[in-house]
Amino acid sequence: MASSSNNSAPLDSISHSLDLVNHLQACLQAGATIPPDLQASLSNFISGTTNTSQHSQTSLSLNSQLPTPPASQPSSGPNTPLRTSNPALPPSPTRRFIFNTTQEDAPTQIDTCVRSSQRSVCDKLYRFDNGTFLEFPETSKNGIAYLIRCDPDNWHSPQGDFVYSIGPPGSMSKEGKPVTHQLVGDHEIPCRYKYRTCQGLKVCPHADMDDVMDPHTKASREMVEERLARDYEHRQAGDFPTRAIFEKTVAFVQAIRRTGCSLEQHQDPVAHAPAKDQAFLEAHHTELRRGYIPSKPHCPGRIVYGQDWRGMHAVMCEFHSDSCRLHYIQTIDGSYDLPYIQAVLSGDTEEAQRIEDAVALEYDSGPAAECTWVENCSSQRLNCPRAHRDKNGRLICPKMKRIKCNVKFHIYTPLEEHRQDFPYTLIIVRGTEHNHLVPLPTKTPPRLRSQLLELLRTMSEELSDLTPRRLLRHPIMCAYLKQHFPNKPNATLGDFHPSLLNHSHIASFIKIVKDEVFPAGTGALHLHRIQSENFPVESQYIRHIQDFSITDLDDPEHKGSEGLRIIVCMSQEGSRRLQQVEHGQSDISFKRINGKWYEFIVAGRDRNANASVVYCRIYINRQTAITHFRIFQTIEKIVHGDTGQPIKWRHLYAISNDEQDQQGLLLSWTGDQDGAQAKGLGMHLQAIAQTRPGYDLYEPHRKLSELGPYDHLHRLYRVCTVHFARNIRKCSVTPEVRRAMSSLACIEHTQWDETLLLIRTKGGRAGIDWLENKIQSQFALEAICWQKSKIPLYVWRAGDSHDNLVEASHANVNLEGKSCTLVGGIESGRRFDVNRMALLRNFEATGVRRSYNSNHLSENATKAIKRKHAQNHENFKEPDQQIIKHNERFTKAESRMNTARTKGIELRNHISQLIDQLVVLESQHEHAIDPYNISKLQEQLNQKHRLIDAEKEKMNKQLDVFKKSGEELRELTEQAGKMNPGSGKYRPRALSTDV
């Protein structure tokens, strides 16, 4: 190894060279003339760099002993030292965010004619600071070198930033046998060497190779933009409506041939197409799906051209018929090129090609035209998305072919243990030129990719439901963009790199992090995994997961093959509060979770804080009485395990009906009129009653164990009056019957039987069905009228007549997100419940409320009155609008009728006058003697007859208008009697007498 004294001359030469370059740059920037002494020094420096015998003393030596690898055979790697001292590259601090937002970073220094081995000299050496973002490295025959500083603590290979795809042929130094390379400095450092080759581009085989061959040695974003602008101008030049119609037609034919008839195959019909052609199409479509074969076989029928039942043009499955209409059929109109569709689907290749050739010749479009589709070699796309004819004349999407490129990338990277001493990567790019178009920047640089993945990992709570759209509007992402682009109010991820505006690209990053955080997916399997972890009891939220098979359930209400799955989410504090509640509510939601999952929640009011509380959330995949029975049974077990006491249902645990004996008991339960939910609760209470001794408080002669499910409901359950009224409004009955239905929701009803009879006799089919539904439910009528129930009056009056608490809880948690995955829905529900419990604990410990409101009952009543008043206005808005429209129609019809009456009278009077004039003319005609007068009078008579006929025709038209207007008025009068009176502000107009 050479001593430091031997290297002093090259170092002095380097410093002198840098001084010359800096002096020259200062002169050029100032616009001054270069001094003669500086000209002489530059001449001596240039002549010295061109003299090969003086390279070791006057120029930067990259590798004084490494031979250049031949084009056909890669080199075995460098074997000379890699030195560390570099006076031309002072260390610089690492930037937190290392990517330029517009173009590549400018090099900190550029050297020319730099030796890279004993027999070769690189044309240029670019030196870049830490955090360089290099997209389009330059190339030349002798080579362009890049010395790039990297962060030793967060090492990223700069070649990952290249837009060019690099790959085989190539080679690399063997593991455990590092090589060395003389860059600059005094010490040898082992490094890893590899070289790769530019992979070029993938193009459609029907492309014009002269167009896709665009040789270049340097590239930039501007060149990409120019290329795309040329393509756009070329498309715009022939953008005629006929071309657009044909392109749309070809795309439609591609789509229907690819998808075929999607009807699930139940039998094996014999296709009419030749087996060879059908097999080829199936193989080609499987290739386009990249080998994916649908799990369910679909109909193998061809798509043919024909007519539908109305005689209109259509494309359809060859097995479609009047007896089997499930097979594919689609009516097509004149917006497609029908002759071309008919030619392709009927197999008339000659006619189809004739149309394609004509369109290609005139509009440069279609399967016969030259294709311009180009993809980066790193793209996963294998086939051109446009349809073309193969050598056998078949319409396919051909495989793209690769344009090979011979540009080589030689990469030298220090071994990991030496990166602190020499944090640089050397890349030498050799090749005369890239022989293809400039590739598109579709690949995200690895460093930016790592930062984005790290950012996604901070969103663990929202990750399960994260999508590209939700990510872009997420507060963390907005803050991140604001931090890096403080002067750009509408910054997007595209300001980091254009590839990040591809939502599919972002979705792939989200999937990577999801797979890390949720290796078992975002469904029930992940919940099983969470439940298996050992959390303290006070921290547990997912308390119970159980699967029941069909045979275990013995459920006659469910005829499917899917079993029951119950997931109970409940905190220990929720158990304690549920055990103390007096009036409970329950309801089920269908919007929160994707798929066949329902969210059943149990809620109530904390009377101390005057706030609603969700005690537990249960996720189920079925809605039957057995399902709800299992739900209440599981809740009971969890509450008993957490508190040591069961839920004390009033009619099972009370010793009397006296108000003083009801302390600590659950007095009532409110829900909607879901028969499965109510019966499931009744079955659960019946099971508890089997373990309770004693007799019923209402029927002392009956033991508690003898009560059936609906007997228990009569003593506890109430139907929400809001749901009850809403269902009444949906019934197609008269206002009288509707009022009778609404009157049933009361404490006492003096004419109960008469009201039921009125509904049955005057309600028509809708009224009878509504009443039968309430009677057959066996609990609904008892749950809306205290007189028919067995609930004490003080309990009925103190309890909840509606389930607004639980409905509000649904609405509040829906603000956290709807259509969630199972894991995401449970997580958002957990956050909501934890925050609500924290509010209650804080109020109980410190007296601090959740808002500035006093939370007094008067405020609740005020809100309820305002809401009710606003709802009344909203309810009356539609009937009032109907009355207004009715009155407008009535006014217009009345106006038309009056106008027709007035005009008719005027025409009748005019006709009478004309008839009088006609009588006079006829009398004169009879007594006329002069032939001239006779002729003149005859002409006047004919004119009067024509005028009278014309006036009669006008009068008949006015009479028709009069009659139609009168009929419309009578019709509107009939409608007025049936209309909803609304708010009473408007009254529907009607005729007092017949027209």
C-alpha angles and dihedrals in degrees: 000000000000118000124242092251090059090056098050094091095056090047092051089049090052092051091047090050092051091049090053092049093048092048091049091048091051091052093049093048091050092048090235127145115262108252118241093243090054090048090053092048091049091049091051091047094049093046089049093052092050093052106090093201090063100046094103091059108032107031136054109267115215096178120350095186106029112108117221110253113244118246093250100040126041120233122254089236138261121308105187128092125282107223128211111201112091116169091180093060112054115191116264132197118263116252116229092223110035105183127099110227098217117020140352119300116263115248117253091223139005123205125187132213095017118176113238097175141352091277104032140056125199114229093224141008116207116198117202131189126233115296096031116171107206115180106160113030114198121241138201139170093261093037141255116242126210121195106191126184114224134192106258092205094051104027119191124173109238092218088074088070093059116113087207113089110235128194143115140032092062145106141213139201116273122262110266093015106089121186129213133225130193108234108150131313141045110286136069115237123186114239141175118248129200137157129205136184130234108255095210119209139304116239137178111265088232092060125111103253092207089062096048093044103085107157115209140159097195129037138180143172088268090060090050090051091049091050092051091046090054091050091049093049090050091053092045092051091068099029100133127150091248090055091049091050092051094046089050090049094051091048090050092050090049091051098048093045091049098047097035118176108338095198110127110252112246097166139016107260118186109247118224093219120096110268093235095054093043092050091049093051092048091049092047093049090048087053091052088052087053092243098313112145117196114245092229117051114233132210111294093210121129122245107245137182119248145113133290126228090279093055093251124138112270144164115225147160112276088237094055112118142145089269094050111033096160091085116099119282131158128178114227127201136200094286087088132063096255098186090056093048090049092049094050098044094043092051096246094147094169093057093042092052091047090057092045092050091049093051092045092051096048104030104018091234141110134050093312095053125091111272124231099190112134129173134187111255090242090062117111091220112113102176134050107252091221122085120246137167118257124214090277092053095252119145107239143143100252126218114260118240128220125245104217121222127196100206109128128211116206111195127191117188125177116239114261096255091055100046094095089058095043113018096181138112120205118209122182117191115200128180137102092247145319105266097206143062120291106271122238121254094246098135120084113228112251094240093053089044090055092049092050092049090050090051090051091052089061089061095065095138094053095033098096092062098031117131129173091260093049090046093054092054096038114123092233091054092045090051090047092053091045090052094054098036105034093159095048112076095187100042119160135185087264088073087068095046133337093235089068091069088070103096092200088056091052090046089057090055091049090051091052092056092041090055089051096049098034107033090163093049130250096289137081094304091066090049090054087053093051091047091052091059114095107245123166112263092247090055098047117110105161097064105166137019118176136165124206124194122219091255091052094052102049087201114168091186094065118062098172127103095239117104128220124270121189124189114184118197114190136140125223089247089053089055092051093050093045090053089057100043120117102196119030132192134194137186141160129235128206102186106063104069128046120234127014096337129120128192115223115189134187115208142164143167125276098218093196094059093024090228135127118251130197107215099185144352121215123193117205137168098212139046112214136122090256090053093054091044088057090046096055091041091055093045090052092053094049093048091049091049094049099042104023090234133086126237103272108222108202101231091047100044105029117103092207143356092255114124092232092062096057099080115130094011131120100244105186144357126215128199142141123275094275103145094201093052094047095046091047090055090048091051091051092050089047090054091051091048090060088068096043120088124211138054135291116271093222100040103030092183091065125074118228089242090060095060117107127221094268092046088061091048091054088058098047119008128093129185119228108255091210091061089042093055093043092056090049091054089055093056117102096229136122121272090253093057091042090055090049091052092049092050091066091074098082146098097254131009118196095193102038099141093042090052093051089049092051091051091049096046102037102027096075120207093326093052094048092049092049093050094045090051091056094046096046092049086068093211111047100085092044089049095055101042121051091204090066097042132076096230117120112255094238090054092048092050095044095044132083116278090191138033096232091131094062092039090053089049089055091049093048096051091044086065086067089062143299132221089032128165114258093257092045093048093050092047094051090046090050092052091049093049094045091052092048092050090049090054091052094047091048092051092048092049103037107012091238109145127217091246142009090268118105090230088222118156090247090065090052090050091049092051091047092052093048091047092048091049092049090047091052089053089049092048092051094045095080096046090047091051090050090052091049092051090046091052092048090053090046092050093049093047091047090049091050091049094049091046090050091048092051094046092045091054090048091050092047091053091047091051090051090054091049091050091052089051090048091054091053092049092049090052091050090047092054093051098041117114105174110087091218092055090045091054092046093048091049091054090051090049091053091048092052091049091052092048092049091050091050092050091048090053090052091048091050090053091051089048090054090050090049093051095046092047090049091051090049090050092051090049092049089048090056091049091050091064092056099043125113105254090221117190093342091242090111129038123203111246118238139171116266091203136014118281 
